[in-house]
Amino acid sequence: MVQATAMQAAVDRAALFDFLLGMGDNTLILGHRLSEWCGHAPALEEDIALANTALDLIGQTQLWLGLAGEVEGRGRSADDLAYLRDVRDFRNLLLTERPNGDYGRTLMRQFLFDAWHYLALKGLRGSCEPRIAGIAEKASKEVAYHLERSRDLVIRLGDGTAESHARMQEALDDLWPYTGEMFVSEAHDLALPAAGVAPEPESLRADWEALAAETLRAATLEKPEDRYMHGGGKRGLHTEHLGYVLAEMQFLQRAYPGASW
């Protein structure tokens, strides 16, 4: 059981559980997406790099979902939460479940997420909850590298050949409408900032936009207009893509419940 803290006395456990699910589901689903590149990347070095990033994210999933299971108090492990929930129970951002597309699209999705992830973890390092601050501190070191790498490659491909520039602009135009959800507060987000557990999602927007704008300028890419933004993932409303991800990711535990080796 999680040790009692002042934070738990002040924060609804269901809200904290949903927040932790969101952090863990983001890294789980994006980690699985990146793992789909294993053996298919355009160069051996990139094959290794994408697989390593996937492993980092799935490792972080173990920590976030493990803590979520403790907060829930129903005896569910990180594995139970990863492999035995249905689509409507997942709280990940819609951006993380978008299909890989070509290599440029994968890198653009990674940069847009990495920039948000880095800032979110930076805020969580100051959490009043020691377990959350500890996970954020550990994950920040990995995510700082993820961001450095994805930002560098977005710039190189955006400012590269005519074809690579066109593909990166197309990827940006397609993925940009999924970035607004990062800064939306759902019901479970409202209780956490006041208790000092997590920053308000909206408080991350200015720094994220500045980082994105600086990177896109260097990449000679044009930022799309802020029109309609997709949302709903943080409250369990997902695209059809998540169902296919779960069908593959959860097959073993669904077909052979409790399997071990």
Disulfide bonds with the S-S distance in Angstrom:
none
